[in-house]
Amino acid sequence: MIDPNDLAVVGRQLGRQPRATRAVAHRCRCGLPDVVETAPRLEDGTPFPTLYYLTCPRLAAAIGRLEASGIMREMTARLATDADLAAAYQRAHESYLARRDAIEPLGTTVTAGGMPTRVKCLHVLVAHSLACGRGVNPLGDEALALLPDWGVDGPCVETS
């Protein structure tokens, strides 16, 4: 269960009421949530396959700039030619499904971010890496290594 204070911070980060938020999955160096874990279904029952949702606006902006560089096309191309990378990305997909389905099985193999065959959203892949730790999602780890320290200037939103 997420602490009401953390939920309020996430709401300020997103600029809207968070949906289906279960827990803080990772915290920035400033102590605020930057990734939350969401329920596999929204409150109205709609499937929501994005288990780890990035909330920090600074981090989201930095990832957006990285996405605009064209890196996702390069990563997707590498999946077709690098068997080891493709196998590791497949394992990331399977790990994501297992964690989500342990909460509530959706009866689908759809995850998020394009896994396991392409790179569609670095925000999801980075959130996965932050929530689960390095070594789980190789492309999330790669993207994370290219990002500036989003917490170096302190909190991204007011905390009180």
MOLIN-V609871 format. One line per field, one symbol per residue. phi: phi as a letter, one per 30 degrees, with the letter a starting at -180 (. if undefined). psi: psi as a letter, one per 20 degrees, with the letter a starting at -180 (. if undefined). burial: I if it has 16 or more other ideal C-beta (glycine too) atoms within 10 Angstrom, else O. Layout:
# MOLIN-V609871
phi->???
psi->???
burial->???
This chain:
# MOLIN-V609871
phi->.ddeddddddddddiaddchdcadcabdedjddbbcccddbdedjdebdddccdcddddddddedddddjddddddddddccddddddddddeddeeddddddadcibcdcaijeccaccadedddeddddcjdjcbddddddedcddddcdcjedbdcb
psi->ppphgghgghghghkrpqpkpgrphqqrhiiqqipqpqqiqrhjippninhppphphgggghhghghiijhhgggghhhiinhgghghhghgghgggggghhgopikqjpdrjiqjirohohgggggggghiqqigohhgggghhiqroiihjaqirqi.
burial->OOOOOIIOIIOIIIOOOIOIIOOIIIOIOIOIIIIIIIIIOOOOOOOIIIIIIIIIIIIIOIIOOIIOOOIIOOIOOIIOOOOOIIOIIOOIIOIIIOIIOOOOOIOOOOIIIIIIOOIOIIIIIIIIIIIIOOOIIIIIIIIIOOOOOIIOOOIIIOOO
